[in-house]
């Protein structure tokens, strides 16, 4: 198992690539309801919007992230984090992973299987993902600037210990 005090270069790269892809996919999501309706009306023909391609990329890369995390582990919470903070961090990370899988999976099922009910839930789930990601970023900044405990640096440079 890798050094549990730091993230690997692969883990860091996957984190930031997925973060950028999620942001771009969310931004490009406007109008997808109309695109899905048109796709269903046409019997599934037509090209795939960039939003769909990016969503599939997120799904694949998050799968890779989970495999790497399960194989390599992740750093333990910083020592300055109390029990409640460490528990909140662990719970929020696994909730992020769940949404990072469920949002693109639901979108893919809506797009490829024409399940309009999922298409109605998908934007709300995507917004929940973005809100949780914003809270995640705010917590990282709080750790960095208020607590000064090195949490953010661990996701910036491989081998950095908090």
Z-matrix of the N, CA and C atoms (Angstrom, degrees):
N
C 1 1.453
C 2 1.528 1 108.27
N 3 1.313 2 116.82 1 145.03
C 4 1.458 3 122.73 2 -179.57
C 5 1.526 4 110.07 3 -67.93
N 6 1.325 5 114.93 4 166.20
C 7 1.459 6 121.93 5 175.78
C 8 1.525 7 108.87 6 -55.16
N 9 1.323 8 117.74 7 117.26
C 10 1.463 9 121.19 8 -174.91
C 11 1.521 10 111.89 9 -78.87
N 12 1.322 11 118.45 10 3.36
C 13 1.458 12 120.33 11 176.80
C 14 1.519 13 111.84 12 -92.96
N 15 1.333 14 117.42 13 -8.71
C 16 1.466 15 119.71 14 -176.89
C 17 1.529 16 110.51 15 -145.59
N 18 1.330 17 114.79 16 162.56
C 19 1.459 18 121.81 17 174.94
C 20 1.518 19 108.89 18 -91.72
N 21 1.324 20 116.57 19 152.02
C 22 1.464 21 121.08 20 176.25
C 23 1.528 22 109.72 21 -80.17
N 24 1.320 23 115.75 22 165.29
C 25 1.469 24 120.39 23 176.88
C 26 1.530 25 110.30 24 -59.58
N 27 1.329 26 117.18 25 -38.14
C 28 1.467 27 120.53 26 178.71
C 29 1.528 28 110.78 27 -64.63
N 30 1.326 29 117.34 28 -44.20
C 31 1.462 30 120.25 29 178.91
C 32 1.529 31 111.24 30 -61.87
N 33 1.317 32 116.65 31 -41.13
C 34 1.465 33 120.70 32 179.60
C 35 1.526 34 110.22 33 -66.18
N 36 1.324 35 116.93 34 -45.81
C 37 1.470 36 120.05 35 179.92
C 38 1.531 37 110.78 36 -61.45
N 39 1.317 38 117.14 37 -45.90
C 40 1.468 39 120.10 38 179.29
C 41 1.527 40 111.28 39 -62.12
N 42 1.320 41 117.42 40 -39.94
C 43 1.470 42 121.19 41 179.00
C 44 1.519 43 110.75 42 -56.93
N 45 1.347 44 116.46 43 -51.97
C 46 1.468 45 119.94 44 -174.54
C 47 1.524 46 112.19 45 -73.85
N 48 1.324 47 118.10 46 -35.18
C 49 1.471 48 120.33 47 176.98
C 50 1.526 49 109.77 48 -64.54
N 51 1.334 50 116.96 49 -46.41
C 52 1.468 51 120.13 50 178.87
C 53 1.525 52 110.12 51 -62.89
N 54 1.326 53 117.65 52 -41.90
C 55 1.472 54 120.24 53 179.46
C 56 1.529 55 110.95 54 -58.73
N 57 1.326 56 117.01 55 -45.88
C 58 1.470 57 120.39 56 179.64
C 59 1.527 58 111.56 57 -66.70
N 60 1.321 59 117.07 58 -41.16
C 61 1.467 60 120.41 59 178.47
C 62 1.529 61 111.74 60 -64.17
N 63 1.325 62 117.04 61 -40.76
C 64 1.467 63 120.24 62 178.69
C 65 1.522 64 110.00 63 -63.33
N 66 1.319 65 116.55 64 -44.63
C 67 1.466 66 120.19 65 179.38
C 68 1.529 67 110.71 66 -61.22
N 69 1.336 68 117.14 67 -46.36
C 70 1.469 69 121.01 68 179.86
C 71 1.529 70 111.13 69 -64.56
N 72 1.321 71 116.62 70 -42.12
C 73 1.464 72 120.73 71 -179.27
C 74 1.522 73 110.60 72 -64.44
N 75 1.320 74 116.34 73 -43.08
C 76 1.472 75 120.75 74 178.39
C 77 1.524 76 110.25 75 -62.11
N 78 1.314 77 116.58 76 -43.92
C 79 1.466 78 121.64 77 -179.33
C 80 1.535 79 111.08 78 -63.73
N 81 1.326 80 116.82 79 -36.89
C 82 1.464 81 121.50 80 -178.95
C 83 1.530 82 113.21 81 -84.36
N 84 1.323 83 118.04 82 0.61
C 85 1.458 84 121.35 83 -176.04
C 86 1.515 85 114.96 84 -72.20
N 87 1.320 86 117.12 85 -19.41
C 88 1.469 87 120.44 86 -179.64
C 89 1.530 88 109.55 87 -59.58
N 90 1.283 89 117.03 88 130.71
C 91 1.461 90 121.41 89 178.07
C 92 1.514 91 114.60 90 89.66
N 93 1.332 92 117.56 91 -2.34
C 94 1.463 93 119.18 92 -178.91
C 95 1.526 94 111.99 93 -68.80
N 96 1.331 95 117.58 94 -27.95
C 97 1.467 96 119.90 95 176.64
C 98 1.516 97 111.03 96 -60.94
N 99 1.333 98 115.79 97 -43.45
C 100 1.470 99 120.32 98 177.30
C 101 1.525 100 110.68 99 -66.04
N 102 1.334 101 116.41 100 -39.83
C 103 1.468 102 120.12 101 179.77
C 104 1.531 103 110.66 102 -64.57
N 105 1.335 104 116.90 103 -40.79
C 106 1.465 105 120.19 104 178.53
C 107 1.524 106 110.63 105 -65.08
N 108 1.322 107 116.46 106 -44.43
C 109 1.468 108 119.84 107 179.12
C 110 1.534 109 110.16 108 -59.62
N 111 1.328 110 117.13 109 -43.20
C 112 1.468 111 121.07 110 178.38
C 113 1.527 112 110.48 111 -64.11
N 114 1.330 113 117.28 112 -38.80
C 115 1.463 114 121.09 113 179.13
C 116 1.528 115 110.37 114 -63.88
N 117 1.332 116 116.78 115 -44.04
C 118 1.466 117 120.62 116 179.35
C 119 1.524 118 110.24 117 -64.43
N 120 1.325 119 116.84 118 -43.31
C 121 1.474 120 121.57 119 179.47
C 122 1.526 121 111.53 120 -61.50
N 123 1.340 122 116.63 121 -34.36
C 124 1.466 123 120.19 122 -177.16
C 125 1.528 124 112.39 123 -88.04
N 126 1.319 125 116.99 124 2.62
C 127 1.461 126 119.49 125 -179.91
C 128 1.511 127 113.39 126 79.66
N 129 1.313 128 117.20 127 22.05
C 130 1.460 129 120.61 128 175.95
C 131 1.504 130 115.04 129 90.37
N 132 1.316 131 117.72 130 10.29
C 133 1.464 132 118.71 131 179.97
C 134 1.525 133 109.91 132 -89.65
N 135 1.290 134 114.84 133 171.26
C 136 1.459 135 120.63 134 177.82
C 137 1.517 136 111.81 135 106.15
N 138 1.305 137 114.25 136 170.29
C 139 1.463 138 119.78 137 -177.85
C 140 1.525 139 110.51 138 -81.81
N 141 1.300 140 115.33 139 164.03
C 142 1.451 141 121.43 140 178.60
C 143 1.521 142 108.92 141 -93.75
N 144 1.316 143 118.15 142 128.16
C 145 1.467 144 119.98 143 176.18
C 146 1.533 145 110.98 144 -63.74
N 147 1.317 146 115.98 145 158.18
C 148 1.466 147 121.90 146 178.82
C 149 1.531 148 110.27 147 -55.29
N 150 1.321 149 117.11 148 -36.19
C 151 1.464 150 121.79 149 179.00
C 152 1.534 151 111.07 150 -54.21
N 153 1.319 152 117.06 151 -41.40
C 154 1.466 153 121.52 152 -179.44
C 155 1.526 154 110.17 153 -67.38
N 156 1.327 155 116.88 154 -46.73
C 157 1.470 156 120.84 155 179.07
C 158 1.523 157 111.30 156 -59.14
N 159 1.338 158 116.22 157 -45.66
C 160 1.462 159 119.99 158 -179.71
C 161 1.528 160 110.89 159 -65.63
N 162 1.325 161 117.08 160 -39.21
C 163 1.460 162 120.18 161 177.68
C 164 1.523 163 112.04 162 -61.88
N 165 1.327 164 116.57 163 -40.28
C 166 1.467 165 119.96 164 176.84
C 167 1.524 166 110.95 165 -65.90
N 168 1.330 167 116.67 166 -38.37
C 169 1.468 168 120.57 167 176.88
C 170 1.527 169 110.39 168 -62.70
N 171 1.332 170 116.87 169 -42.37
C 172 1.468 171 120.48 170 177.31
C 173 1.526 172 109.73 171 -59.64
N 174 1.313 173 116.96 172 -46.53
C 175 1.463 174 121.23 173 -178.48
C 176 1.530 175 111.18 174 -58.65
N 177 1.322 176 117.15 175 -46.40
C 178 1.469 177 121.33 176 -179.74
C 179 1.528 178 110.71 177 -65.75
N 180 1.334 179 116.85 178 -47.54
C 181 1.466 180 119.88 179 -176.74
C 182 1.525 181 112.33 180 -67.76
N 183 1.319 182 117.81 181 -34.04
C 184 1.465 183 119.59 182 175.92
C 185 1.528 184 109.67 183 -67.86
N 186 1.329 185 117.14 184 -37.10
C 187 1.459 186 119.72 185 173.64
C 188 1.518 187 111.38 186 -58.91
N 189 1.328 188 116.54 187 -44.22
C 190 1.470 189 121.09 188 176.80
C 191 1.531 190 109.77 189 -62.49
N 192 1.338 191 116.93 190 -44.27
C 193 1.476 192 120.81 191 178.97
C 194 1.520 193 111.19 192 -56.87
N 195 1.327 194 116.47 193 -44.33
C 196 1.462 195 119.52 194 -179.45
C 197 1.524 196 111.65 195 -65.52
N 198 1.321 197 116.76 196 -41.36
C 199 1.466 198 120.09 197 177.55
C 200 1.521 199 110.01 198 -61.21
N 201 1.332 200 116.91 199 -46.31
C 202 1.468 201 120.95 200 179.42
C 203 1.528 202 110.23 201 -62.80
N 204 1.328 203 116.67 202 -43.18
C 205 1.474 204 119.50 203 -179.51
C 206 1.528 205 110.95 204 -63.72
N 207 1.326 206 116.88 205 -43.68
C 208 1.460 207 119.39 206 -179.76
C 209 1.530 208 111.42 207 -67.45
N 210 1.335 209 117.31 208 -33.84
C 211 1.459 210 121.17 209 -179.85
C 212 1.525 211 112.51 210 -79.37
N 213 1.336 212 116.87 211 -38.42
C 214 1.465 213 121.08 212 -173.27
C 215 1.516 214 113.86 213 -104.06
N 216 1.310 215 116.62 214 -17.79
C 217 1.457 216 119.61 215 -175.69
C 218 1.518 217 111.28 216 82.06
N 219 1.298 218 114.86 217 -175.30
C 220 1.459 219 122.52 218 178.12
C 221 1.516 220 106.93 219 -141.02
N 222 1.315 221 116.44 220 155.65
C 223 1.465 222 118.42 221 179.71
C 224 1.528 223 111.50 222 -59.87
N 225 1.314 224 114.86 223 145.97
C 226 1.454 225 119.68 224 173.67
C 227 1.520 226 108.63 225 -67.38
N 228 1.328 227 118.09 226 155.96
C 229 1.471 228 119.51 227 175.95
C 230 1.529 229 109.75 228 -57.05
N 231 1.316 230 115.92 229 150.96
C 232 1.465 231 119.65 230 179.79
C 233 1.522 232 109.34 231 -61.50
N 234 1.319 233 115.13 232 150.56
C 235 1.463 234 119.86 233 -174.91
C 236 1.521 235 112.79 234 -62.20
N 237 1.340 236 117.13 235 -27.77
C 238 1.465 237 119.49 236 -178.21
C 239 1.528 238 112.22 237 -75.09
N 240 1.319 239 116.64 238 -12.40
C 241 1.468 240 119.78 239 -179.76
C 242 1.525 241 109.05 240 -77.91
N 243 1.318 242 115.76 241 123.17
C 244 1.457 243 120.24 242 178.55
C 245 1.518 244 111.07 243 -72.23
N 246 1.316 245 116.69 244 177.10
C 247 1.454 246 121.38 245 -177.59
C 248 1.510 247 113.67 246 -57.47
N 249 1.331 248 117.63 247 -44.32
C 250 1.464 249 120.75 248 -178.95
C 251 1.519 250 111.03 249 -68.27
N 252 1.340 251 117.12 250 -39.95
C 253 1.469 252 121.08 251 179.43
C 254 1.522 253 109.81 252 -65.89
N 255 1.320 254 117.07 253 -44.14
C 256 1.468 255 120.88 254 179.60
C 257 1.528 256 110.88 255 -64.09
N 258 1.323 257 116.75 256 -40.68
C 259 1.467 258 120.47 257 178.43
C 260 1.526 259 110.90 258 -65.21
N 261 1.327 260 116.94 259 -43.03
C 262 1.470 261 120.95 260 178.15
C 263 1.523 262 110.55 261 -62.71
N 264 1.331 263 116.96 262 -40.26
C 265 1.468 264 120.76 263 179.02
C 266 1.524 265 110.57 264 -63.00
N 267 1.318 266 116.37 265 -46.65
C 268 1.470 267 120.00 266 -178.85
C 269 1.529 268 110.79 267 -63.94
N 270 1.327 269 116.75 268 -45.85
C 271 1.468 270 120.71 269 -179.51
C 272 1.525 271 110.94 270 -63.39
N 273 1.332 272 117.03 271 -42.84
C 274 1.467 273 119.23 272 -178.20
C 275 1.523 274 111.33 273 -68.25
N 276 1.333 275 117.86 274 -34.52
C 277 1.463 276 119.58 275 177.47
C 278 1.528 277 110.84 276 -64.23
N 279 1.326 278 117.47 277 -44.85
C 280 1.462 279 119.37 278 -179.30
C 281 1.521 280 111.41 279 -70.34
N 282 1.341 281 117.93 280 -31.97
C 283 1.462 282 120.30 281 174.44
C 284 1.529 283 110.21 282 -67.20
N 285 1.335 284 116.61 283 -38.88
C 286 1.471 285 119.67 284 175.13
C 287 1.527 286 110.45 285 -59.66
N 288 1.332 287 116.69 286 -47.45
C 289 1.466 288 119.66 287 178.68
C 290 1.528 289 110.98 288 -59.27
N 291 1.325 290 117.25 289 -42.84
C 292 1.467 291 120.37 290 179.97
C 293 1.527 292 110.59 291 -60.73
N 294 1.334 293 116.83 292 -47.32
C 295 1.469 294 119.48 293 179.63
C 296 1.526 295 111.44 294 -67.60
N 297 1.337 296 116.94 295 -35.89
C 298 1.464 297 120.19 296 178.80
C 299 1.524 298 111.89 297 -64.63
N 300 1.313 299 117.51 298 -24.19
C 301 1.468 300 121.18 299 174.41
C 302 1.524 301 111.76 300 -90.18
N 303 1.329 302 116.52 301 -45.68
C 304 1.467 303 120.49 302 -173.62
C 305 1.523 304 113.33 303 -70.43
N 306 1.328 305 117.93 304 -37.05
C 307 1.471 306 119.48 305 -178.47
C 308 1.533 307 110.96 306 -64.27
N 309 1.345 308 119.95 307 -53.62
C 310 1.470 309 117.20 308 179.09
C 311 1.530 310 113.40 309 -69.38
N 312 1.326 311 117.20 310 -31.28
C 313 1.464 312 119.23 311 177.21
C 314 1.525 313 110.36 312 -64.83
N 315 1.326 314 117.19 313 -44.51
C 316 1.466 315 120.77 314 176.56
C 317 1.516 316 111.86 315 -62.91
N 318 1.332 317 116.52 316 -40.69
C 319 1.460 318 120.21 317 177.35
C 320 1.522 319 111.60 318 -63.72
N 321 1.337 320 116.29 319 -41.48
C 322 1.467 321 120.14 320 179.60
C 323 1.530 322 110.83 321 -64.91
N 324 1.328 323 116.69 322 -42.10
C 325 1.467 324 119.49 323 178.09
C 326 1.525 325 110.98 324 -64.99
N 327 1.317 326 116.57 325 -39.18
C 328 1.467 327 119.32 326 176.88
C 329 1.522 328 109.91 327 -62.95
N 330 1.328 329 117.02 328 -45.05
C 331 1.468 330 121.58 329 -174.92
C 332 1.526 331 111.97 330 -71.43
N 333 1.323 332 116.89 331 -50.46
C 334 1.463 333 120.06 332 -172.41
C 335 1.528 334 113.38 333 -85.24
N 336 1.339 335 117.51 334 -29.58
C 337 1.465 336 120.30 335 -179.60
C 338 1.525 337 111.84 336 -102.34
N 339 1.327 338 116.90 337 -4.21
C 340 1.462 339 120.90 338 178.12
C 341 1.519 340 113.87 339 66.81
N 342 1.321 341 116.67 340 32.03
C 343 1.464 342 120.87 341 -179.31
C 344 1.530 343 108.27 342 -86.04
N 345 1.323 344 115.11 343 96.52
C 346 1.462 345 119.80 344 -174.44
C 347 1.525 346 112.38 345 -66.86
N 348 1.323 347 118.36 346 -29.48
C 349 1.466 348 120.59 347 177.22
C 350 1.518 349 111.99 348 -59.91
N 351 1.337 350 116.21 349 -40.42
C 352 1.463 351 119.85 350 176.19
C 353 1.519 352 110.99 351 -67.15
N 354 1.318 353 115.96 352 -33.86
C 355 1.460 354 119.85 353 179.12
C 356 1.521 355 111.01 354 -64.48
N 357 1.327 356 116.73 355 -27.68
C 358 1.461 357 119.96 356 178.21
C 359 1.525 358 111.43 357 -78.07
N 360 1.329 359 117.84 358 -32.94
C 361 1.463 360 122.46 359 -179.79
C 362 1.532 361 111.08 360 -81.70
N 363 1.307 362 116.67 361 -31.54
C 364 1.461 363 122.80 362 -173.96
C 365 1.535 364 113.47 363 -53.04
N 366 1.331 365 120.76 364 -49.06
C 367 1.472 366 119.19 365 -179.48
C 368 1.529 367 113.08 366 -63.28
N 369 1.319 368 117.66 367 -37.33
C 370 1.468 369 120.09 368 178.33
C 371 1.526 370 110.39 369 -66.24
N 372 1.330 371 116.62 370 -41.28
C 373 1.463 372 120.38 371 177.58
C 374 1.527 373 110.44 372 -65.64
N 375 1.330 374 116.80 373 -38.96
C 376 1.466 375 120.57 374 177.57
C 377 1.524 376 110.69 375 -63.96
N 378 1.322 377 117.11 376 -40.29
C 379 1.464 378 120.15 377 177.00
C 380 1.527 379 111.14 378 -65.20
N 381 1.330 380 117.26 379 -38.63
C 382 1.465 381 120.76 380 176.17
C 383 1.524 382 110.24 381 -62.94
N 384 1.331 383 116.74 382 -41.08
C 385 1.460 384 121.09 383 176.64
C 386 1.525 385 110.59 384 -60.44
N 387 1.323 386 116.72 385 -45.51
C 388 1.466 387 119.79 386 -179.88
C 389 1.525 388 111.25 387 -64.26
N 390 1.316 389 117.73 388 -39.35
C 391 1.465 390 121.08 389 178.09
C 392 1.528 391 110.49 390 -64.01
N 393 1.325 392 116.77 391 -44.43
C 394 1.463 393 120.17 392 178.47
C 395 1.527 394 110.60 393 -65.20
N 396 1.330 395 117.60 394 -38.60
C 397 1.467 396 120.69 395 177.20
C 398 1.528 397 110.66 396 -63.91
N 399 1.324 398 117.05 397 -38.93
C 400 1.465 399 121.05 398 176.82
C 401 1.528 400 110.50 399 -63.51
N 402 1.322 401 117.07 400 -44.06
C 403 1.466 402 120.57 401 176.85
C 404 1.528 403 110.99 402 -63.24
N 405 1.316 404 116.64 403 -38.77
C 406 1.468 405 122.71 404 177.23
C 407 1.532 406 110.13 405 -60.61
N 408 1.327 407 116.46 406 -46.85
C 409 1.467 408 120.76 407 178.85
C 410 1.528 409 110.67 408 -64.78
N 411 1.329 410 116.82 409 -41.88
C 412 1.469 411 120.40 410 178.94
C 413 1.529 412 110.68 411 -62.60
N 414 1.327 413 116.75 412 -40.33
C 415 1.465 414 120.02 413 178.36
C 416 1.526 415 110.84 414 -64.87
N 417 1.332 416 116.90 415 -40.34
C 418 1.467 417 119.96 416 177.88
C 419 1.527 418 110.62 417 -62.73
N 420 1.333 419 116.66 418 -42.37
C 421 1.469 420 120.19 419 178.11
C 422 1.529 421 110.99 420 -66.37
N 423 1.324 422 117.38 421 -38.04
C 424 1.466 423 121.47 422 177.01
C 425 1.527 424 110.16 423 -61.70
N 426 1.331 425 116.00 424 -46.20
C 427 1.466 426 119.61 425 177.37
C 428 1.527 427 110.72 426 -59.23
N 429 1.323 428 116.00 427 -42.28
C 430 1.464 429 120.32 428 -175.43
C 431 1.529 430 112.07 429 -70.98
N 432 1.332 431 116.29 430 -51.37
C 433 1.466 432 119.73 431 -171.87
C 434 1.526 433 114.37 432 -90.74
N 435 1.312 434 118.80 433 -31.50
C 436 1.462 435 120.59 434 -178.27
C 437 1.528 436 110.73 435 -92.00
N 438 1.320 437 115.76 436 -50.49
C 439 1.471 438 118.94 437 -177.80
C 440 1.527 439 112.80 438 -86.65
N 441 1.338 440 116.33 439 -25.36
C 442 1.467 441 120.23 440 -179.81
C 443 1.519 442 113.12 441 59.19
N 444 1.328 443 117.17 442 37.22
C 445 1.462 444 120.32 443 -172.38
C 446 1.531 445 115.50 444 -99.38
N 447 1.330 446 118.34 445 4.50
C 448 1.459 447 120.44 446 174.48
C 449 1.517 448 115.53 447 83.50
N 450 1.320 449 117.71 448 4.51
C 451 1.462 450 120.41 449 -178.42
C 452 1.526 451 111.85 450 -58.83
N 453 1.314 452 117.33 451 -46.42
C 454 1.468 453 121.02 452 -177.95
C 455 1.524 454 111.43 453 -65.74
N 456 1.313 455 117.45 454 -39.57
C 457 1.474 456 120.45 455 -179.12
C 458 1.523 457 111.79 456 -61.64
N 459 1.332 458 117.51 457 -27.79
C 460 1.470 459 119.37 458 179.13
C 461 1.521 460 111.73 459 -64.64
N 462 1.348 461 117.53 460 -25.19
C 463 1.463 462 120.97 461 180.00
C 464 1.525 463 111.00 462 -98.20
N 465 1.312 464 116.80 463 6.37
C 466 1.460 465 121.01 464 178.93
C 467 1.533 466 111.95 465 -108.18
N 468 1.321 467 116.64 466 -34.31
C 469 1.462 468 120.95 467 -176.27
C 470 1.524 469 110.29 468 -134.26
N 471 1.327 470 117.00 469 129.12
C 472 1.468 471 118.83 470 177.50
C 473 1.529 472 110.16 471 -63.45
N 474 1.307 473 115.11 472 142.85
C 475 1.457 474 120.27 473 175.90
C 476 1.509 475 114.47 474 80.86
N 477 1.345 476 118.15 475 -1.31
C 478 1.466 477 119.36 476 179.04
C 479 1.520 478 108.95 477 -78.58
N 480 1.307 479 115.57 478 132.33
C 481 1.463 480 121.15 479 -179.93
C 482 1.515 481 109.66 480 -104.47
N 483 1.309 482 115.89 481 139.76
C 484 1.472 483 119.95 482 176.60
C 485 1.509 484 109.70 483 -77.11
